[in-house]
Amino acid sequence: MLILLMAYYASGELFSDPRGWLITKLIILPGIIIGLSFHEFAHAFVAEKLGDNTPRLQGRVTLNPMAHIDPVGFIALLFVGFGWGQPVEIDPRNFRNRRKDELMVSLAGVVMNLLLAIVFTIVLKIYVTASGSWPSMDTLGGMAGEIIFYIIWINLVLMVFNLLPIPPLDGFNVVTELFDLRKYDWWYTVYNNGFIILLILIAIDFTDRIMDPILNFFLNIVMGVLF
């Protein structure tokens, strides 16, 4: 089902303008690699700091993209516009305060994406000030500016998408810990069928309708501070 969705999203531009499609994918690629790698690293780093060495034992406390990239999630982000990395495994029994510490681990990834968006907005501001113009695809320097912009955009996408309260996304873990949802029988049904639910919501464009206004809101805030 996900393969069909990716084919559907890619087919229009790919066949109408294959060169433009390829250039666009190459430009957003650094944003995907940076966003996914830092997102999963943040989960692993915070988990270790809170007492769980499981991520360290599995080689996840690193910024090496090869340790964090999930092939399906990577391709989905490249073609569909939102995706995920290889989930960081944790052992909550190692935490001193299970609910609070799990909440902090769940939020670590999206907070990292927000920080990256802010940092690269500053970089973009420096670029625009130095060049005297907004990035354009017409020049090599302009393409570099476009790459910076898409690093900002992809990190905001990862932040908003992962905050959706749908398993296996971070947002589901956040609401689980905030409201102690494991005490309800329905939680396990939703958790076990989360990926199917997520695919259905993607297929009916529900995620787009929810994410687009939130993404534009955060983009306007981040950009509005410096521009």
N, C-alpha and C positions, 0 to 999 in steps of 0.2 A: 504493500500500500504506500509506504513512504517512497519507494522507488518511482511509482507512478506519479506521486505528487511532485517529486523533483523533476521528472521528465516534463510534466505539464508546465511548471514554472519556467523551465529553461528553454522550452521549444520555441516560443515566440521570437525572442531576441536572437537566439542561436541561429535560427534559419533565415531571419530577415537581415541580420547584420553580424555574421560570425566573427569578423575582425573586432568590431566594437565590443561584442560579448566577451571575447577572450581578453581584451585589454582591461575591461571592467573587472573581470575575475582576478586578474593579476594584481590590480590596484588594491582590491579589498583583501587579498591573501595575507599581507602582513598584519592587518587588523585582526583577522581570524586567529592567526597563530599566536599573536601577543595576547589577545583577549582570553582565549581558551587556556593558554599556559599559565598566565598570572591568576586567573580565576581558580583553577584547580590547585595551584601552588598555595594560594591563600587558605583554602580549606585545610590542606595538609599542614601548613605552618602553624595555624591556630590550634588545630587538634593536638599537635605535638606540644605546643606551649601549655596546653591545658592538661597535659599528663598522659596522652595516648601516643605511644610510639609506633602504632600500626602503620601510619603513612611512611614513617622513616624506614621501617623494615621492608616496605614494598617499593622503596625508591621514589616516593612521590614528593618529598620535600626538596624539590628542584625546579628550576625554570626551564629545564630541557623539554621542549615541546613533545618529543617522542615519548616521554613518560606520561603525558596527559591527553594526547589527541585520541579521541574516539573516532574511528573511520566513518561511521554512519553519521554521527553528530557533526563532524567536520564537513562532510559532503552536503548535509542538510543546510548548514550555515552558509555554505558557498552557493548553493543552488536555490534554496527555499527562502533564505534570509534570516533564519534563526536556527540555533542548534545547541550542542552541548559537548562537553569533554568527557573523558573517562572518569566516572565518579570515584572520588576518594573514599576508600573504605576506612571506617573507624570502629573502635571497640568502646562503646559508651561506658562499659564497666570500669574503664581506666579513669573516667572523669570524677572529680570530687563532688561536683553538683551536676548531676546528669542533665536535667532539663535546661538549666542555664547555659551549660557548656555546649550542649548540642545546638542550642539556639545560636550561640556565638559562632560556632563552626559553620552553620548553615548560612549565616549572614556574611561570613568572611569573603566569599567569592564575589557577591554582588557589590559589597563595599569596595573591594579591590577594583572592579570594573568602573565604578563611579570615580574613584581616585585617578585611574588611568585616563578617563575621559577628561577630567579637569586638567591633568598634567599636559596632555597633548593639545588641549585647547590653548594653553599658555604657549606651547611650541608653535601652534598655528598662528597665534597672535604675533609672535616674534617673526614668523615667516612673512605674514602679510605686511607688517611694518617695514621689514627689510626690503621686500620686493616692491612694495607700493601698490600691490594689486591682489585680488582674490585668485586662488589657484585656478589654472586653466590647463586643459589637456593638450594645448597647442605646443607647449615647450616641455623639456625634460624637467626643468625646475617646477613648472606648473604641475606636472604629474607627481612630483614629490609632495607638493602641497595637497594634492588630491589624496595621496596615500595617508597623509597625516589626518585629513578630514575623516576618511573612512575608518581610521583607527578609533577616532572619537565615536563615530556612529556605531561601529560594531560593538564597542564596549558598552554603549548605552543599550543596544539591542540585547546583549547578553544579560545585562543587569535586569531589564524589564522582563524579558522572557523567563529568566530563572526565578523571578519573584511571583510568577503565576502560581496559585495554590493548587497545583496539579502534580501528583507524583509522576516521575521521579525528580521533579524540579525542586530547587531549594525553597521556594515559597510554600510548598506543602509541608516541609519540615519545620518552617518557621511557624505556621499556624498550628501545627501539631504540638509544638512545645509551648507556644503561648497559651493555648487553650486546653492542653493536656488531652488531646483527642484520642489517644490510644485506649482510653477507658470505654470508648464506644465501639460496639461490634461492627458498625458500618465502616469504620476506619480501615479495617483489614481488607474488606472487599474493595474499597477504593484504591488502597495501596497496591494490592495484587493486580489490579486491572488498570493501573495508572497510565501505562504506555499506550494501551488501546484507546483510553479516553482522550489522551493527548493527540493521538493521530486523528481521531474523529473530529476534534475541535479544530485542528489544522485544516482538515479536508473541507470543512464547512466555513472556513475563513473566520471563525469566531476569534481565534487568537489575533488575527490581523486587526479586527474591529476593536478589540480591547487594547492592543499594544500601540497602534498608530497614534492615538491622541496622547497617550502617556509618554511615548517616545518624543513626540514633538514638544510636549511640555518640558521635559528634561533638557532637550536640545536647546530650546529657547532660553532656558535658565542658564545653562552652561555657557552658551555663546553670548547671551545678553550681558553677562558679567564683564566680559572682556572686549566685546565688539559694540 
